[in-house]
Amino acid sequence: MAHAQLAAQLITRLRLKQLALLTALIERCDAGPWRELVAVIGNSGNAGSIALHARLGFEHVGVLRKVGYKHGQWVDTVLMQRSLGEDKAMIPQKQAI
């Protein structure tokens, strides 16, 4: 098997694992008391991470410009957000103490 072919297979497996892990995390959070998930992606050039989050329902909500320094250059940070469960958008009721 050629090195390029092996590398492609390993990258595919890694991407599938990333998808499975993030999907499982979203499911666990959805079952809990949380209302929103926020992704902070440390470089606006990280198209793979941005695409993965978008595929799982995260929406682009902002960019922090030039807040990181990596490999000799300033980088932006991308903010993405995903709402959990529709009923979690309701205003919480006061609880008796």
C-alpha positions as CSV (number, residue, x, y, z in Angstrom):
1,M,0.0,0.0,0.0
2,A,1.4,3.4,-1.0
3,H,2.1,6.0,1.7
4,A,-0.4,8.4,0.3
5,Q,-3.1,5.8,0.3
6,L,-2.4,4.8,3.9
7,A,-2.3,8.5,4.9
8,A,-5.7,9.1,3.3
9,Q,-7.2,6.1,5.1
10,L,-5.8,7.3,8.5
11,I,-7.2,10.8,7.9
12,T,-10.6,9.4,7.0
13,R,-10.6,7.2,10.2
14,L,-9.5,10.2,12.3
15,R,-12.3,12.4,10.8
16,L,-14.9,9.7,11.6
17,K,-13.7,9.4,15.2
18,Q,-13.9,13.2,15.5
19,L,-17.4,13.2,14.2
20,A,-18.4,10.3,16.6
21,L,-16.9,12.0,19.6
22,L,-18.5,15.4,18.9
23,T,-21.8,13.8,18.2
24,A,-21.6,11.9,21.5
25,L,-20.7,15.0,23.4
26,I,-23.7,16.9,21.8
27,E,-26.1,14.0,22.8
28,R,-24.8,14.0,26.4
29,C,-25.2,17.8,26.7
30,D,-28.6,17.7,25.1
31,A,-29.7,15.2,27.8
32,G,-28.3,17.5,30.6
33,P,-29.4,20.9,31.9
34,W,-27.4,22.9,29.3
35,R,-29.1,25.2,26.7
36,E,-26.2,26.2,24.4
37,L,-22.9,24.8,23.2
38,V,-20.2,27.3,22.1
39,A,-17.3,26.2,19.9
40,V,-14.1,28.4,20.1
41,I,-12.0,27.5,17.1
42,G,-8.5,28.8,17.5
43,N,-7.8,29.7,13.9
44,S,-10.1,30.9,11.2
45,G,-8.0,28.9,8.7
46,N,-9.1,25.6,10.3
47,A,-11.7,24.8,7.6
48,G,-12.0,21.2,8.7
49,S,-13.0,22.1,12.3
50,I,-15.4,24.8,11.1
51,A,-17.0,22.4,8.6
52,L,-17.3,19.6,11.2
53,H,-19.1,22.0,13.6
54,A,-21.4,23.3,10.9
55,R,-22.2,19.8,9.9
56,L,-23.4,19.1,13.4
57,G,-25.6,22.2,13.6
58,F,-23.3,24.9,14.9
59,E,-23.8,28.3,13.5
60,H,-21.1,30.9,12.9
61,V,-21.7,33.8,15.4
62,G,-18.5,35.8,15.4
63,V,-14.8,36.2,14.9
64,L,-12.3,37.5,17.3
65,R,-9.7,39.2,15.1
66,K,-6.0,38.6,15.7
67,V,-6.3,37.3,19.2
68,G,-3.8,34.5,18.9
69,Y,-0.2,34.2,17.7
70,K,0.8,31.0,15.9
71,H,3.8,30.1,13.7
72,G,4.9,33.7,13.4
73,Q,1.5,35.2,12.5
74,W,-1.6,36.6,14.2
75,V,-4.7,34.4,13.9
76,D,-8.4,34.9,14.3
77,T,-10.6,32.8,16.6
78,V,-14.0,31.7,15.2
79,L,-17.0,31.4,17.5
80,M,-19.8,29.0,16.7
81,Q,-22.9,28.2,18.7
82,R,-25.5,25.4,18.7
83,S,-28.8,25.4,20.7
84,L,-29.8,22.3,22.6
85,G,-33.4,20.9,23.0
86,E,-36.2,23.2,22.0
87,D,-37.8,23.1,25.5
88,K,-34.6,24.5,27.0
89,A,-35.3,27.9,25.4
90,M,-38.1,28.5,27.9
91,I,-37.6,30.9,30.7
92,P,-36.7,29.1,33.9
93,Q,-39.3,29.2,36.6
94,K,-38.4,30.3,40.2
95,Q,-38.0,27.5,42.5
96,A,-39.2,27.6,46.1
97,I,-36.5,27.5,48.7
